[in-house]
Amino acid sequence: MKISRSEVRFAWVPLILLAMVGYPPPAPGLLGLLVVAVAFLPGTLVLVTSRGATLVAEGLERLLEDRGGRTMFVLAIASAAVIGLAFDGFVACATTAGVCGLLWSADLVRVVPRWDRSFSNWALVAVVSLVLCGGVEFVLWLPPVAARLGTPAEQARMTGRYDGLQQHNYFRFRSPYEDTRRRPGVRRVVALGDSFTEGSYIPSSDSTWPALLEHILNRSSPTEVINMGRGGWATGNEAELLRRIGWQFNPDLVIVQWLDNDFYATRPDFGIVLDRNDLIQLVPTRFRTGFIRYSGLLTLLERILTNAVISVQQRTRERSAAGHPGWQDVERAMREMGDSAAVNCTPILLVLYPYLFPGRWTESNYPEKELHARMAQLGRSSGFEVLDLLPAFAASGRPGESWWGTTYDTHPGGSAQLLAAETIAERLRTSPVFSSESAKKPCPAPPGNGK
């Protein structure tokens, strides 16, 4: 088979065009353009020269004349197609161009003679690597393995285990209550918080601490506890929810659950400014459009690197430092909620939920004991009653991971939620923060001129 220089040059152009069409939005910035240049520039420089184009054409002739070479050529194309399915068209084209450009350039400067021979070796390496990765992915997909490691396959299965109560609530609360009107003789509690309140990794809504608290309080008098928790929210989001929706439910008590990762700056309409440095991403988000989104291997690699490089406690200390936007936002939100509770003549309780660090810790050596003390002081100065759950968890003597709902994630499981509910209920029974009367007490009229 005779291949001319013009033919190989012509074949290079569609590869560039396919890469441009397949580049995921938005348009590439400076870093993206650098990646494109690194991938396509070496091969382009080889092909624009007469000697380089001849070298490529002759190598293709030798490759396609041999049966083994033709097999490797087909396998290389198949490998590129698999990469495209795993990522996207741009990554497949850029990888192909990068490998070809590297081999052609090495042959051109006599570093590696006969690029077609090296091409076959590279194609074999690609096929073996993809087969091995596919085998690992299959193992990580198996339910027992996935449930142990928390791979994307397990996350998808976990989503299907939830009872769906949240999807049927008008406000998307994980609660059966959505009517703002009060039922006569029934006390009402509004529970605000993050995923520890919403109940991440807890399939049954009845096993979240607001539902368990309602069950306990109902033993003495009719009570409904409305779970308004939302995973991923910070304190500023909870203040906005209380302002816009929470007070419409006319509660007798507001409970605000706090966790150490609530120190994020927030924006109107429940926006939040997340820190990109909290997770190491080996593959940028824009290129996670194919199967790679469900890759257990990539998930585990990123998790291992993140745990090895990023200190959760250090990030928390940085965001909770005085003057940091996250701490300032928490201060603002706490004062807003405390002030609005005073205006509505409603007691408000701050519940400090400890992060369930693995290993055994006590109340005295808990890693974030000082942070809990700071939040308790902020809560009291903002008009909150304060309940720290740390002593209750520490007193159990159990290691932190024994409270987790799964083996791979620190969110509390059912036993932790029950302990939280029982501790909160005991505080409400022994403190005047929660009125024993079923009806909400009216606010006294503000002083006026008597008219």
Sequence and secondary structure as in RCSB ss.txt:
>XXXX:A:sequence
MKISRSEVRFAWVPLILLAMVGYPPPAPGLLGLLVVAVAFLPGTLVLVTSRGATLVAEGLERLLEDRGGRTMFVL
AIASAAVIGLAFDGFVACATTAGVCGLLWSADLVRVVPRWDRSFSNWALVAVVSLVLCGGVEFVLWLPPVAARLG
TPAEQARMTGRYDGLQQHNYFRFRSPYEDTRRRPGVRRVVALGDSFTEGSYIPSSDSTWPALLEHILNRSSPTEV
INMGRGGWATGNEAELLRRIGWQFNPDLVIVQWLDNDFYATRPDFGIVLDRNDLIQLVPTRFRTGFIRYSGLLTL
LERILTNAVISVQQRTRERSAAGHPGWQDVERAMREMGDSAAVNCTPILLVLYPYLFPGRWTESNYPEKELHARM
AQLGRSSGFEVLDLLPAFAASGRPGESWWGTTYDTHPGGSAQLLAAETIAERLRTSPVFSSESAKKPCPAPPGNG
K
>XXXX:A:secstr
    HHHHHHHHHHHHHHHHHHS SS   HHHHHHHHHHHHHHHHHHHSHHHHHHHHHHHHHHHHSHHHHHHHHH
HHHHHHHHHHHS HHHHHHHHHHHHHHHHHHHHTTSSS HHHHHHHHHHHHHHHHHHHHHHHHHHHSHHHHHHHT
 HHHHHHHHHHS  HHHHSTT  SSS    S  TT EEEEEE SHHHHTTT   GGGSHHHHHHHHHTTTS EEE
EE   TT  HHHHHHHHHHTGGGG  SEEEEEE TT    EETTTEE   GGGS  SS GGG  SGGGG HHHHH
HHHHHHHHH  HHHHHHHHTSTTSHHHHHHHHHHHHHHHHHHHTT  EEEEE     SS   TTT TTHHHHHHH
HHHHHHTT EEEE HHHHHHT   GGGGBSSSS  SB HHHHHHHHHHHHHHHHHSTTS SSSS           
 
